[in-house]
Amino acid sequence: MARARASDIAYERILEMILDLRLAPGAFVNEQSVADALDLGRVPVREALARLAQDRLITVIPRRGTIVTPLSLDDVLDMFEAREAIQCGVAYIAASKATDDDLATLRALISNADEARASADHEQFLKDDHAVHTFLVHMIRNPLLQDAADRLLLYSVRFWRWYWSNRPARVEAMLSHSDLLAALETRAPEQAEAAMRRHLHASSQLVQLLF
């Protein structure tokens, strides 16, 4: 098995720090401090930060330094717009391609998310909801769409973790996927697409009301 490059290791670890808010939105990133914290050299850290800048998770400000990309309402609405463009299509395709095994797995993942939702455990719900969306994307077996959707879902995880870190957890902000599952189980592409669109619209509207 090929040994992981130091820059790949740095990328994954810094990405995790961004997603779990150890590196919060707007925070300055000191290359040497990060290298010391990860017990890695500055070169792989620099390469990892360059990749994260391409992912729009890191922003380089000329003559000021490097920061974790901040979150604004406009940015979040752009994220929802992009998610709608991609994930509604994913839901449509998934309804045509889903196997019985796919649906059994998805059903279990949605059940986990519903349990977390019922207990108002926002962190567990975030993880379970992410698992639902990620598995749905991989059901379509299209690497190009998977890459685009997976990146968007990382933005979503970061946003919701930040969002709930600043506000009390609210069950009504933890949306169910029951309508989507019903459409997928009946192999109904149009209904699956519509269910995903309703899900994303409801989520976006909640954010605009509470941001």
KOLVEXRO-632099 format. One line per 10 residues: their letters; for each residue y, z, x of C-alpha. Coordinates in steps of 0.5 Angstrom, whole numbers. Last residue first. Example, Ala and Ser with C-alpha at 12.3 -4.5 7.8 and 13.67 -1.06 7.14 Angstrom:
SA = -2/14/27; -9/16/25 .
This chain:
FLLQVLQSSA = 68/22/-59; 65/24/-66; 67/19/-71; 66/13/-66; 60/16/-63; 57/17/-70; 59/10/-72; 55/7/-66; 49/11/-68; 49/8/-75 .
HLHRRMAAEA = 50/1/-72; 45/2/-67; 40/4/-72; 42/-1/-78; 41/-7/-72; 34/-4/-71; 32/-4/-78; 35/-11/-79; 31/-14/-73; 25/-11/-76 .
QEPARTELAA = 26/-13/-83; 27/-20/-80; 20/-20/-76; 16/-17/-81; 9/-15/-78; 7/-10/-83; 7/-5/-78; 13/-7/-74; 17/-7/-81; 15/0/-82 .
LLDSHSLMAE = 16/2/-75; 23/0/-75; 24/4/-82; 21/10/-79; 25/10/-72; 29/16/-74; 36/18/-71; 38/24/-67; 46/24/-69; 44/28/-76 .
VRAPRNSWYW = 41/33/-72; 47/35/-68; 47/38/-61; 53/42/-60; 58/38/-56; 60/37/-48; 53/36/-45; 51/32/-52; 55/27/-50; 54/27/-42 .
RWFRVSYLLL = 46/26/-44; 48/21/-49; 52/17/-44; 47/17/-39; 41/16/-43; 44/10/-46; 46/7/-39; 39/7/-37; 37/4/-44; 42/-2/-42 .
RDAADQLLPN = 38/-3/-35; 31/-3/-39; 34/-8/-43; 36/-13/-38; 30/-12/-34; 25/-13/-40; 28/-19/-43; 27/-23/-36; 20/-20/-36; 18/-22/-43 .
RIMHVLFTHV = 11/-18/-45; 14/-16/-52; 11/-10/-52; 15/-8/-46; 21/-7/-50; 18/-3/-55; 16/2/-50; 22/3/-47; 26/4/-54; 20/9/-56 .
AHDDKLFQEH = 20/13/-49; 28/13/-49; 27/17/-56; 22/21/-53; 27/23/-47; 33/24/-51; 29/28/-56; 27/33/-51; 34/34/-49; 37/34/-56 .
DASARAEDAN = 32/39/-58; 34/40/-66; 27/42/-68; 26/37/-73; 29/31/-68; 24/34/-62; 18/33/-68; 21/26/-70; 21/24/-62; 14/26/-61 .
SILARLTALD = 12/22/-68; 16/16/-65; 12/16/-59; 5/17/-63; 7/11/-67; 9/7/-61; 2/8/-58; -2/6/-64; 3/0/-65; 1/-3/-59 .
DDTAKSAAIY = -6/-1/-59; -6/-5/-66; -2/-11/-62; 5/-13/-63; 7/-20/-61; 10/-22/-68; 14/-16/-70; 16/-15/-62; 20/-21/-62; 24/-19/-68 .
AVGCQIAERA = 25/-12/-65; 27/-15/-58; 32/-20/-61; 35/-13/-64; 35/-10/-58; 39/-15/-54; 45/-17/-58; 45/-10/-61; 44/-7/-54; 50/-11/-51 .
EFMDLVDDLS = 55/-9/-57; 52/-1/-56; 54/-2/-49; 61/-5/-50; 62/1/-55; 61/6/-50; 65/2/-45; 71/2/-50; 70/10/-51; 70/11/-44 .
LPTVITGRRP = 65/14/-39; 67/14/-32; 63/10/-26; 61/15/-21; 66/15/-16; 67/12/-9; 73/12/-5; 81/12/-5; 83/6/-1; 80/1/-6 .
IVTILRDQAL = 76/4/-12; 69/3/-11; 65/4/-18; 58/7/-19; 54/6/-25; 56/-1/-26; 49/-4/-24; 52/-8/-18; 55/-1/-16; 48/2/-16 .
RALAERVPVR = 46/-3/-11; 52/-2/-7; 51/6/-7; 43/5/-5; 45/1/1; 50/6/3; 45/11/2; 40/7/6; 45/7/12; 48/14/11 .
GLDLADAVSQ = 41/17/13; 36/21/9; 35/28/8; 37/27/0; 43/33/0; 45/30/7; 45/23/5; 49/25/-1; 54/29/3; 55/23/8 .
ENVFAGPALR = 56/18/3; 61/23/-1; 61/21/-8; 67/22/-13; 66/25/-20; 68/20/-25; 62/21/-29; 58/27/-27; 53/26/-21; 48/32/-22 .
LDLIMELIRE = 49/29/-29; 42/28/-30; 43/20/-30; 47/20/-24; 42/25/-20; 36/20/-22; 40/14/-20; 41/18/-13; 34/19/-12; 32/12/-14 .
YAIDSARARA = 37/9/-10; 35/13/-4; 28/12/-4; 29/4/-5; 34/5/1; 29/9/5; 24/3/4; 18/5/0; 11/4/5; 7/-2/3 .
M = 0/0/0 .
